C-alpha cells in the first residue's frame, strides 16, 4: 500500500494541478460516479477510463489505487451522509431521528447503487474510509438505542436489522428500473411500520449477525 | 418454436428412453438444478453440460430449448409451489392462508435462487409455464382479497407488494451467505408485521406497478 499521494487530497485554491490536469481529474471522477451508479463499484478501471476519454495510464497517474478513486468519487455524497447522521443526532425526537436517517440512506441507495457499495463496503487499506464507516455505525447504534428508550422503536429491534433492511432495499432497487425510487419508498414505508412500536408486538425470528460489508456485492 | 418433444414429458414406467439415456437425462437435470441454484438461470448451457459430464450436443439432444431444460429441472419444485397455493386456497383462515404462502415462497427463494427466477420470470414461448404463472397470480390475488375482506390484511395492500417483498427478499438472500435462510425469515417476520392490520394504519407511499417478471435478474 503506497503512502497517501498528495493529489488525493481535496481540491483547494492552492491545488498545484495545472488547469488541464484538473480538468482530466474532474472528467475521471464524473465518469467513475456514472459507472459506479450504473454498474456498482466492481466496474473495471478500464471501463471508467474509456468513459472519461482518457488512457488507463493517465487514470492510474491521478488515482494510483482503486480505493483512492472510489473515495474521491464519493467524497461529496459521503459528506452528505455524514450530515444526515449529524443532523439526526441533534434531533430531540428519537423516532424522527432514527426514521429520517433510515429513509434518507435508503433514498441515497435507490438514487445511486454505487454509493452504498462504496460507503458501506469494507476498504481495509483506506483508513479515512474505515473511520467514516465506524463513525456511521456508532451514530446508528446511538439512534437505535435512543428510539428504543423512548418506546418508539420495538425492543427486539437489532442494529443489524438496519443492514437487513438495506439489503432488502438493494434487492428492490436492483430489480425495479426505472421506478427504483418509488418502489424503495414503498418498501421503506412498510419497514418503518414494522419497526415502530404499535400495540402488541409479536415475536420476530431472531436477528442474524450481519456486518455492513455484507452489502458489498449486493448492489 | 419447435413442437413439444416427447422426451420432455414426465418420466413414467412407459418411458421409451433406454436406461443409459435416462441416466444421462437425470444427470443433466441434477447439474442444471445445482447450477441454477448457485448462479441463477442465466448460467450458460455449456457450464451445465460440463457439470453433468456430457457434451453440449448431448444436452441439446435431450433438451432442445433452454426453457425446456429449466421447466424439467424445476418440475418438482413447481409442483410443490402449486401445492402450497392449493392448500392455502382451502384454508378457512384468510390471514393464515396469505401469510403461509408468502412465508413458504420466501423460504423457497432463500433455499434456491434459481427456482424463483425460473418460476416467476417470463418464458413467453413455454405455454405450460405461462399457465402455471397465471394460475399463481390469480391464486395470490384471491388470497389477498380474502385476507383484506376478513380485515386481517391492511386495506392499502396491493398485490404488487408481494413482488416488492420478493425482490426485497432476493436482496437479502443474495447478500447474506450462508445465513440466507435466517436473514430471510427475519425479513419476512418484519414484512408480515407491516402487512397485518393492527390498530391505526398510517398511510404508505403509493404502490409501484410491478410485474412478476421483474424478478427475473434480481436473484
Contacts between the chains, C-beta under 8 A, distances in Angstrom:
chain1	res1	chain2	res2	distance
A	161	B	186	7.2
A	161	B	190	7.5
A	164	B	172	6.3
A	164	B	183	6.0
A	164	B	186	6.0
A	164	B	187	5.9
A	165	B	190	8.0
A	167	B	171	4.8
A	167	B	172	4.7
A	167	B	174	8.0
A	167	B	175	4.0
A	167	B	176	6.6
A	167	B	183	7.6
A	168	B	168	3.6
A	168	B	169	7.1
A	168	B	171	5.1
A	168	B	172	5.4
A	168	B	187	5.7
A	169	B	168	7.1
A	169	B	171	6.8
A	170	B	171	4.4
A	170	B	175	6.7
A	171	B	167	4.8
A	171	B	168	5.1
A	171	B	169	6.8
A	171	B	170	4.4
A	171	B	171	2.1
A	171	B	172	6.6
A	171	B	173	8.0
A	171	B	174	7.0
A	171	B	175	7.8
A	171	B	218	6.1
A	171	B	219	7.3
A	172	B	164	6.3
A	172	B	167	4.7
A	172	B	168	5.4
A	172	B	171	6.6
A	173	B	171	8.0
A	174	B	167	8.0
A	174	B	171	7.0
A	174	B	218	5.9
A	175	B	167	4.1
A	175	B	170	6.7
A	175	B	171	7.9
A	175	B	214	5.6
A	175	B	215	6.4
A	175	B	217	7.2
A	175	B	218	3.3
A	176	B	167	6.6
A	176	B	208	6.6
A	176	B	210	6.6
A	176	B	214	6.1
A	179	B	208	5.1
A	179	B	209	7.4
A	182	B	205	7.0
A	182	B	206	7.3
A	182	B	208	4.7
A	183	B	164	6.0
A	183	B	167	7.6
A	183	B	208	4.3
A	183	B	210	6.9
A	185	B	205	4.0
A	186	B	161	7.2
A	186	B	164	6.0
A	186	B	204	6.3
A	186	B	205	4.9
A	186	B	206	7.2
A	186	B	207	6.1
A	186	B	208	5.8
A	187	B	164	5.9
A	187	B	168	5.7
A	188	B	205	7.6
A	189	B	204	3.9
A	189	B	205	4.8
A	190	B	161	7.5
A	190	B	164	8.0
A	190	B	165	8.0
A	190	B	191	6.4
A	190	B	194	4.2
A	190	B	195	7.3
A	190	B	204	6.6
A	191	B	190	6.4
A	191	B	191	7.8
A	191	B	194	6.7
A	193	B	193	7.4
A	193	B	194	3.9
A	193	B	202	6.7
A	193	B	204	7.3
A	194	B	190	4.2
A	194	B	191	6.7
A	194	B	193	3.9
A	194	B	194	3.8
A	195	B	190	7.4
A	198	B	198	6.1
A	198	B	199	5.6
A	198	B	200	7.7
A	199	B	198	5.6
A	199	B	199	4.6
A	200	B	198	7.8
A	202	B	193	6.6
A	204	B	186	6.3
A	204	B	189	3.9
A	204	B	190	6.5
A	204	B	193	7.3
A	205	B	182	7.0
A	205	B	185	4.0
A	205	B	186	4.9
A	205	B	188	7.6
A	205	B	189	4.8
A	206	B	182	7.4
A	206	B	186	7.2
A	207	B	186	6.0
A	208	B	176	6.6
A	208	B	179	5.1
A	208	B	182	4.7
A	208	B	183	4.3
A	208	B	186	5.8
A	209	B	179	7.4
A	210	B	176	6.6
A	210	B	183	6.9
A	214	B	175	5.6
A	214	B	176	6.1
A	215	B	175	6.4
A	217	B	175	7.2
A	218	B	171	6.1
A	218	B	174	5.9
A	218	B	175	3.3
A	219	B	171	7.3
